[in-house]
Amino acid sequence: MSASGSFGASPGPSFGPPFRSAPAPLTRRPWRRVLARHRRGLAALSAAVAVFAVIVAVRPAPAPTGPILVAARDLPAGSTPGVADLTLVAMPTALHPAGVLHAVGQAAGVALTGPLRRGEPVTDVRVARSGGPRDTGTVALPARFADADAVAVLRPGDRIDVLAAPAPEHPGPARLIVPAALVVARPAATGASSTGALLILEVPRAAAAELAGAANGPALTYTIHRFVNGPVATSRE
């Protein structure tokens, strides 16, 4: 056997593809590792975004708003608020009270027919319209009452039942002249010799003539129909 057949001899020509080592596993890219690590959180975030998009799509358009006049502080009945006592606030138009005022000038300097709490809307029935009553079915007229002390507890906005006392020559019960008359104003005493006290009342037009006639005859008195400030108290003066 020749030397070429020994184990130490150089190998002969190779048949078939050369042997190659197995490739190293591919390294995962960093952004894929981040996605794999936070896939649950990202799925929850995507779901939240989808829900928000649906809510925005079905949500109705914002309700239109407009300014209304409200009291800037507590105001008593009969007072005449100034510009600093009133303010404008925005409110949805669907919630505006009937007859609400929309400008400070509509109520500034006008007597209030009832008290107002801070933030309460100012409506047309809360202010005494200058120059006359609030509607065509009523009129305002003066009436003098016999008891000045009794009249002193009244304020604009109060409602009274006006009664005419019987004449001395015809004794009997007092007669109802006007039910639920509105006290518009209580003029200050002038110091004249006239007895009693004067009130400006708003009454139905049909009752005005009878009240005017009674004011020149038997003495007038009243019963309380409604106080705008609650029960009578010494602080009303």
C-alpha positions in Angstrom: 0.0 0.0 0.0 1.4 3.3 -1.0 2.0 6.2 1.4 -0.8 8.1 -0.2 -3.3 5.8 1.4 -2.2 6.5 4.9 -4.1 8.5 7.4 -1.7 11.3 7.4 -2.0 11.9 3.7 -3.8 15.0 2.3 -7.5 14.4 1.6 -8.6 13.8 -1.9 -10.9 16.0 -3.9 -14.2 16.9 -2.1 -17.5 15.9 -3.4 -20.8 17.7 -2.6 -21.3 21.2 -1.0 -18.8 22.3 1.6 -19.9 22.1 5.3 -21.0 25.3 6.9 -21.8 26.1 10.5 -25.4 26.9 11.6 -26.2 30.6 11.5 -26.5 32.4 14.8 -30.1 33.3 15.8 -31.2 36.7 14.6 -31.2 39.5 17.2 -34.7 40.9 17.8 -34.9 44.6 16.9 -35.4 47.0 19.9 -38.8 48.4 18.8 -40.2 44.9 18.5 -39.0 44.1 22.1 -40.8 47.3 23.3 -44.0 46.3 21.5 -43.9 42.8 22.9 -43.3 44.1 26.4 -46.2 46.6 26.4 -48.6 45.0 24.0 -51.4 44.8 26.7 -51.1 48.4 27.6 -51.1 49.5 24.0 -54.1 47.4 23.3 -56.0 49.0 26.2 -54.9 52.5 25.0 -56.2 51.7 21.5 -59.5 50.6 22.9 -59.8 53.7 25.0 -59.1 55.9 22.0 -61.7 54.1 20.0 -64.3 54.6 22.7 -63.5 58.3 23.0 -63.9 58.7 19.2 -67.3 57.1 19.4 -68.3 59.4 22.3 -67.2 62.5 20.4 -69.0 61.3 17.3 -72.4 60.8 19.1 -72.2 63.6 21.6 -74.7 66.4 20.9 -73.6 69.9 20.0 -73.2 72.3 23.0 -76.4 74.0 24.0 -76.6 77.7 23.0 -76.1 80.1 25.9 -77.0 83.7 26.5 -76.5 86.3 29.2 -79.2 86.9 31.9 -79.3 89.4 34.7 -78.8 88.2 38.3 -78.4 89.9 41.6 -74.7 90.4 42.6 -75.7 90.3 46.3 -78.8 89.9 48.5 -81.2 92.8 47.8 -84.2 93.7 49.9 -87.7 94.4 48.5 -88.3 98.0 47.7 -84.6 98.8 47.2 -83.3 100.4 44.0 -80.3 98.4 42.9 -77.3 100.1 41.3 -75.0 98.9 38.6 -72.7 97.2 41.2 -75.7 95.3 42.6 -76.4 93.5 39.3 -74.4 91.3 37.0 -74.7 89.2 33.8 -74.0 85.5 33.7 -74.2 83.0 30.8 -76.8 80.3 31.0 -78.2 77.9 28.4 -81.1 79.6 26.6 -83.4 76.6 27.3 -83.1 77.3 31.0 -83.8 81.0 30.9 -86.7 81.9 33.2 -89.7 83.5 31.6 -89.4 87.3 31.6 -85.7 87.3 32.6 -83.9 90.6 32.0 -80.8 90.7 29.8 -79.2 94.1 30.5 -78.1 95.8 33.7 -79.9 99.0 32.6 -83.3 97.3 32.6 -83.2 97.0 36.4 -80.6 99.5 37.7 -82.3 102.3 39.6 -85.7 100.7 39.5 -87.5 99.7 42.7 -87.7 95.9 43.4 -91.1 94.5 44.0 -89.6 91.6 46.0 -86.3 90.5 47.6 -83.5 88.9 45.6 -80.9 86.4 46.7 -77.4 86.6 45.4 -77.3 84.9 42.0 -81.1 84.9 41.6 -82.3 85.9 38.1 -84.0 89.2 37.8 -87.3 88.9 35.9 -89.8 91.5 34.9 -92.1 90.8 37.8 -89.3 91.7 40.2 -89.0 95.3 39.1 -91.6 98.0 39.3 -91.9 99.4 35.7 -91.3 103.1 35.9 -94.2 105.2 34.7 -97.0 102.7 35.3 -98.1 99.1 36.0 -96.6 96.0 34.3 -99.5 95.1 32.0 -102.5 96.7 30.3 -105.0 94.9 32.5 -104.0 96.9 35.6 -103.6 100.5 36.7 -101.8 102.2 39.5 -103.4 104.7 41.8 -102.9 106.2 45.3 -105.0 105.2 48.3 -104.9 106.6 51.8 -105.2 104.3 54.7 -106.5 105.2 58.1 -103.8 103.5 60.2 -100.3 104.9 59.4 -98.6 102.4 61.7 -100.2 99.5 59.9 -99.0 100.8 56.6 -95.5 101.2 57.9 -94.9 97.5 57.8 -95.6 97.2 54.1 -93.1 97.2 51.3 -93.3 97.3 47.5 -94.2 93.8 46.3 -96.5 93.0 49.2 -100.1 92.1 48.4 -103.0 93.2 50.5 -106.8 92.8 50.5 -108.1 96.4 50.6 -111.2 96.9 52.8 -113.5 99.8 53.3 -114.8 100.4 56.8 -118.5 101.1 57.2 -119.7 104.6 57.6 -120.5 105.6 61.2 -124.1 106.0 60.3 -124.2 102.5 58.8 -122.4 100.1 61.2 -121.5 96.7 59.9 -118.6 94.6 58.6 -115.9 96.0 56.4 -116.4 95.6 52.7 -113.8 94.0 50.4 -112.8 96.5 47.7 -109.8 94.9 46.0 -108.4 91.5 46.7 -104.6 90.9 46.4 -103.7 94.5 45.4 -100.0 94.9 44.7 -98.1 97.5 46.7 -96.1 99.5 44.2 -94.7 102.2 46.4 -95.1 103.7 49.9 -94.4 107.4 49.6 -92.7 109.1 52.5 -94.9 111.2 54.8 -94.8 114.9 53.8 -95.6 116.3 57.2 -99.0 117.7 56.1 -102.0 117.6 58.3 -103.5 114.6 56.5 -104.1 111.6 58.7 -103.2 108.0 57.8 -100.7 107.0 55.3 -100.5 106.8 51.5 -99.9 103.7 49.3 -99.5 103.4 45.6 -101.4 100.3 44.6 -101.6 98.3 41.4 -105.1 97.0 40.9 -107.2 95.5 38.1 -108.6 98.2 35.9 -112.2 97.2 36.7 -111.6 97.7 40.4 -109.9 101.1 40.1 -113.1 103.2 40.1 -114.5 101.6 43.1 -111.3 101.9 45.0 -111.0 105.6 44.1 -114.5 106.2 45.3 -113.9 104.4 48.6 -110.8 106.4 49.2 -112.9 109.5 49.3 -115.5 108.0 51.6 -115.1 105.4 54.5 -111.7 104.8 55.9 -109.6 102.2 54.2 -107.8 99.4 55.9 -106.3 96.1 54.7 -105.5 92.5 55.5 -102.3 90.8 54.6 -102.6 88.7 51.5 -98.8 87.9 51.0 -95.6 89.4 52.4 -92.7 89.2 50.0 -90.2 89.2 52.9 -92.0 86.7 55.1 -93.6 87.4 58.5 -93.8 90.9 59.8 -90.6 91.9 61.7 -89.2 95.1 63.2 -86.4 94.9 60.7 -88.8 95.6 57.8 -88.5 99.3 58.6 
